[in-house]
Amino acid sequence: MAGMYSAALVLLSVALAGPAPRLLARLTVLRKAPAAALVLWQSISLAALIAGLAAAPVAVQQAVTGEGPALALNPIMLVAGFVVTGFLAARLLLTGHRTGTALRRARREHRELVDLIGLPGSDGGRALRVLEHPTATAYCLPGRRSRVVLSAGTLQRLSPTELGAVLAHERTHLRFRHDLVLEFFTVLHTAVPERVRSNAGMHEVRLLLELHADQHAVADHRPRDLGSALVTLAGSNHPEAGLGAGGGTGMAGVRLRQLRDPGPHRGIAAVALLAAALILACPIVLVVAALA
């Protein structure tokens, strides 16, 4: 029985990295409570990470303490555990370094560019830059020296109340460090082999971040103002290192529908948080049971 804990951790890691995100992405009801949904997504990713990294240590412990019939299974569990843990650790270190380095370099270079060519402004104490371009676009560059970037076309085409809602959306991205949440998921997503990873899951996380920013924006602004601004900004481009109010192709319709019913949807949030706690507990319980 003891020899099965390592196998269970391996299977749990694979299941949470592959099939689970595909299934969760279909539960569109979670979009009504984006903050809790993001916690659920993070718990699944963390549980997969914990299970994968713990497989080898548990296998070693079982190989050392195994007796009788269980001892014959230990070499198999040992090899499987080391393969999964070693592969996952190596991929995480590599993708984490590459992703983090590339994003920080891109943000620094783009921030220097908008500081050079943009007109300075202020948004509640935050640095703001206005680019002389007719296309309506709005995005933020997160980091220690964050920027909110607008185009001249945005200022011309949005009313003051619409502009206020857009700025509130961008401030939410910066306040809650949505860039770090997205970077975390990007690292885990690219660390998983392409045949296993779920692109639908990555898209859903991006959407939930936009919905979370929308939810906070409409706390102080009318949903109608944000909705009309989203229509104006739909399809606008922003750098990969930034987070844009337009949100990207295919998200505007979902976000507009959600603005009709902004929440708070406490029941959905409670279920999502409970599921997050249970999922995160699974690998921890297996590790504790194996080492007991």
Secondary structure, 3 states (H helix, E strand, C coil): CCCHHHHHHHHHHHHHHCHHHHHHHCCHHHHHCHHHHHHHHHHHHHHHHHHHHHHHHHHHHHHHHCCCHHHHHHHHHHHHHHHHHHHHHHHHHHHHHHHHHHHHHHHHHHHHHHHHHCEEEEECCEEEEEECCCCCCEEEECCCCCEEEEEHHHHHHCCHHHHHHHHHHHHHHHHCCHHHHHHHHHHHHHHCCCCCCCHHHHHHHHHHHHHHHHHHHCCCCCHHHHHHHHHHHCCCCCCCCCEECCCCCCCHHHHHHHHCCCCCCHHHHHHHHHHHHHHHHHHHHHHHHHHC
